[in-house]
Amino acid sequence: MNRKALGLFLRQRREALRPADVGLPEAGPRRTPGLRREEVAVLAHVSTDHYTRLEQARGSAPSRHVLRSVSRALRLDDAEHEHLLALADGVERLPGGPPTDVPEHVRQLIARMPSTVALVRDARCDVLAWNPLAGAALASFFGPAPREHNLLRRYFLHPDPAVRHLSGQDESAFAQQAVAALRRTADRFPHDERTRRLVTDLREGSAAFRKLWTRPARPGGRSGVKTVLHPSAGRLTLTYDVLDVPDSDQQILLLTAAPGSPTAASLRALAASVR
């Protein structure tokens, strides 16, 4: 069991939660951010001593039942729950890097969505594949160098905020979710040079990234609203949803427009241009 990494992960997720997030009242001022250990223990139906030993990297390995209970108490999503189980199994630190080969059935799936902007991203937030409408709607994002196809580089490092294509009303939520995901990737693949270089470049080039990287990040939701600034179609307001690719470190990002909206009309025009 990777006790140190497991304890750090639990502490970060505990500190990222507010009492209101789990239905608890605010009980006066708190010396540290987030929930108290005893509150997590009550929610997970385990003893405070047992949970404290887990955070402090002491004691025996927890059972699957305890891990599931703690996962529910900390409101972990599916990816975070799998990460917790892997840390407990001691198999999370892997050689190599995140897989970059997109399964053929996933490529075919996004190709069959002519009216949806569809992307496939890996655990580093590199965009690995996209359908024709995504190529048209996000044209300037897909530069000639694969290095340019990274959502985090685009978000944190592009010199002109006006061309951050995946930005909008919930930038903070996206940033927190993406940074939390990259932190998990860096922990799982400590020898991956591309991940290390990405983290280094982001830390050196963005104060906003450094702030999120060094504090417990509250992962953003798996849906929201993004604004795309298109060179000819103008401002596109899109709803995004994130879907996990089973048995993979990859996700599908789907962006759609509200029916009858100006953005929907613009997407139809862009889709017609790439048929």
N, C-alpha and C positions, 0 to 999 in steps of 0.2 A: 504493500500500500504506500502510495506517495503521500505520507502524512503531512509534510510541510505544505505541499501544494493544495491538498484537500482542506487543511485548516485555513489557509489564506483565502481560498475560494469561498468557503462558508462565511468567513468574517466579512469579506467584501460584499457578498450578497445580503448579509444581515444588515450591514451599515447602509446599504442602498435603499432599504425599506423604511417607510414611515409607519407609525402605528395605524394611521387611517387606512393604509394600503391593505391591512389584514384585519380590519374591523375592530381595532383596539382604540380606546380613548387615549388622548394625550395626557399623561399623568405627570404634569409639571415639567420643569426644565430637566434636560438630559445632559450629562457630562460628555457623552460621545454621541455621534450621529447614529441614526437608525434605531432598530429594535434592540432591546436588552437580550442577553443570552437566556435569561429565565423566561422571557416572553416567547422566544423561539421554541424552547423546551416544552412549554405548556401547549403551544400550537401543534407540536410534533408528537405530543404524548410520550415524551421521554424525560428522564430526570435531568435537572439542570447540570448536575455533575457530569453525566455522560455526554451531554452536548458540549459542555465546556472542554472536556478532554479532547473531543474531536477538533475543536477550533485550535486548541493549544498543541496539537500533534502529539497527543499522549494516548495511552491506552490501547486496547485491542481493536481490531478491524470491526467496523459496524456491519450489522446484518443488512440484507437487502430490504427487509421490512423497515428498519430504522432509516435507511437512506431514502426510501420512498416517503416516509413520514416527514423527514426533514425537508425533502424536496418540495412537498406540498406546503409546508409551513413557510418556506422562503419564496413561494410563488415562482419556482423555476419553470421555464418553458421546456419543450422537449429536448432542444439542443443542450441546454444547461443541465438537464437531468442526466442525459447520456454522458456529458462531461464529468459530472459528479460520480457516476458509476465507474467510469474509466479510471478516474483518480483513485477511487477506493480499490480497484483491481490492480493498480500499479502498472498498467500497460499504456498509460496515456502519453508518455514521452516517446515519440516515434522517430525513426530515422527518416531521411528524405524530407519531402514537403507535401502539402495538400495535393491531391490528384487534380490534374488539369485536363484529362481526357473526358469530354462530355459524352455520355452514353448516346448511341444513335437514336434510341427511342425518344430521348429528351429533345434532341435536335428536330426530329420529325414532329414532336408535339408542338413546339413553338412555331414551327413553319406552318402548322395548320391553324394558326390564329391570325388571320390577315388583318383583322380590325383591332388587334391588341399589340401594344408595344411590349415585347417579351425579350428578356435577357436571361442568361445563365451566368452566375457569378460563383467563384470558389471561396474558400475560407479566408483568402487574403483580400477579398473584394475585387479581384481581377475579373473583368467581364470576359468570359470564354467564348460565348456564342450569342447571337442575336438574330431575330427574324428580319425580313425586309422592311417592315414598318418601323422597327427600332432603328435600323440603319438610316431611314429617311428622317425620322423625328429627332434623332440624336446625332445627326450627321457629323458635326464637328467634334463630337466626343471621340469618335473612332479614328484617331490619327494613324499615321503609318507605323508607329512604333508600339509594340504590345505594352510597353511600360506606361503608355498614355491611357491604357484602357482600365485603369484602376480607379474605383469610385472614391477611395479615401484620398488618393493623390489629387483627384479633381476637386474634392470637397475642401480639403485643407490647404492645398499648395498652389492652386491656380492663381496667378497674379491678378486676374480680373474677375471679381465676384459675379459680374453680369453674365459670364459664360459658364457658371456652375450649373450644368444641365439638370442634375438631380438635386435641386434645392427648393426650398419653399417654406410653407407655414410651419412645418415641424422639423426644421433643421436640427434643433437640439435633440429631438428624439432619434433621428437618423444617426447623428454623430455618436450619441451614447451607445446605441445598439451596435454600430459598426466598430467602435473602439473596443467594446466589451468582447465582440467576436474576434477581433484581431488579437486581443490579449490571450484568449483561449488558444488561438492558433499558435502564437509564439510559445506558449507553454507546452503545447503538444508536440511541436516540431522545433526543438531548441537548436538543431543543427542546420536548419534550412536557411541558406544564405539569402535567398530572395525575401523571406519574411524579415530577417534581421535587418537587411538593407532598407526595406520599406519602413520599419519602425524607426530606424535611425534617421532617415530622411524626414519623416513626419515630426519627430521630436526636435530636430534641428531647425526645421522650417516653419513650424506652426506653434505659436504660444497656446492657441486653443486646444490643439491636440495634446500638448504637454500637460495642460491642466486636467484634461479628462484621463490621460494615461496614469497619472499619479494619484488619482482618487477613486473611490468606489464608483463605478459608472452604473447608472440605472438603465438597463437595456430598454430601447424603445420598442414600440409595438410592431406588429407584423403587418400593419396596414396604416395608411395615412394619405396625405395630400402632398404632391410635389408640383413644382412649377418648372416647366421647360421653356427656355427662351430660344425659339427657333429663328434662324436668320431671315426666313421669308414668311413663315406662318405666324410669327410673333409669339405672344405669351400663351402657352398651353397649360391648362390646369388639369392635372391628372391624379386619379386615385391609384395608389399602389397597393399591391398585396404580395406577400412573400410566401413561397411554397418550398418546402424541403424536398430535395431529390433523395428518395430512399437509398440507404446503403452508400451514401456519398457525403462528402464535405461540401456539396454544391447546393445552390438554391436557385429557384426560378423567380425572377422579379417581373411582375405583370403590372402594366400601367394602362389604365382605361379612362375614358371620358364619360361624364354624365350624359345620358341620352338627351338629345335636343339642345345641348350646349354649343356655344361657338367652337369650343375645342373639339367636340365630336365632329362638327363639319370640317374642321381643319384636318383631323385625322383621316376622314374619308377622302379628302383631296390628296393627302400624302399617300394613302394606300393605293389610290388609283394611279399615282405617278410611278409606282414601283411594280405594277402588275405586268 
